[in-house]
Amino acid sequence: MESFGTRLHRAITERGPLCVGIDPHPGLLAQWGLPDDVQGLDRFSRTVVEALGDRVAVVKPQSAFFERFGSRGVAILESTIRQLRDAGSLVLLDVKRGDIGSTVSAYASAYLDPSSPVYVDAVTASPYLGVGSLAPMFELAAEHSGGVFVLALTSNPEGAAVQRAVTADGRTVAQTVIDEISQLNRGASPLGSFGLVVGATIGDTGHDLSGVGGPLLAPGLGAQGAGAADLRTVFGSSLASVLPSYSREVLSAGPDVAALRAAADRVLVDCRAVLPAR
Ligand SMILES: O=C(O)c1cc(=O)[nH]c(=O)n1[C@@H]1O[C@H](COP(=O)(O)O)[C@@H](O)[C@H]1O
């Protein structure tokens, strides 16, 4: 199989630079007229797949909203992943895993080994036990053409105290993450398989993203207050690598399938107005 970076590049070229999250918040289930239970979760997820699975480049189920229903919620996550794959979108599972290397190896098997029931195209990972602890995930991703999006500068205000702390060599913690992920993507073309997560809410932080060579996932748009125009400030000369990500902004247009499609189309138009053509 082609690398995740190559597949993502093609999906963005064909469908446009957009990631939509499946985040079935209790409030959204209520707004959609659905019960806050496994049946509501199933209907919500199926509706998002029906509306967007065949038109959005990347769909990002948020594992937490499935896990809160226990094994029956995880079964719906598995089924949602299969439905998305059948519909043709890439699946980025938002699980933000991170642990000591030997345990990361098990997380890697769970999400990046094609024989797993929760196998996906890519996952989110937290590097705050050390980027090196994620090595088993990087290795399995490389072996099976998967991708990993590593948190660098998150969209929440609490992240800065850790991520912008300055290390002994004068770089911020986030810059060390950025630099290590850049190394992993060296030589990859047209796009590396190792991405970073950089919130659209964070403003101009002075971090250098120019050599990353992989996708830059930008959550924080819509419900968290950032707009497409903020991408210019945050990403500057690296805009061409940005994959904007929206959850509630699009999902709150449901449950009507046409309205969900219209909401996704609208945010894509907003983003295309800012991002260079790809
Ligand atoms: O990794 C993420 O996707 C992520 C990183 C980050 O810095 N901030 C952030 O909001 N997210 C996720 O992106 C989604 C944002 O949802 P909305 O605020 O509804 O668009 C949630 O699933 C968050 O967990």
The ligand as a Gaussian input file, in Angstrom:
#p B3LYP/6-31G(d) Opt

LIG

0 1
 O       -5.930000      16.067000      18.439000
 C       -6.949000      16.749000      18.264000
 O       -7.705000      16.539000      17.328000
 C       -7.133000      17.934000      19.114000
 C       -5.992000      18.592000      19.512000
 C       -6.088000      19.871000      20.071000
 O       -5.095000      20.549000      20.314000
 N       -7.333000      20.389000      20.280000
 C       -8.484000      19.719000      19.956000
 O       -9.573000      20.274000      20.133000
 N       -8.393000      18.442000      19.451000
 C       -9.615000      17.634000      19.215000
 O      -10.331000      18.216000      18.136000
 C      -11.753000      18.167000      18.397000
 C      -12.261000      19.598000      18.441000
 O      -13.646000      19.631000      18.432000
 P      -14.459000      20.975000      18.131000
 O      -13.964000      21.986000      19.111000
 O      -15.877000      20.575000      18.360000
 O      -14.173000      21.348000      16.698000
 C      -11.921000      17.409000      19.693000
 O      -12.154000      16.036000      19.400000
 C      -10.593000      17.562000      20.404000
 O      -10.298000      16.471000      21.238000

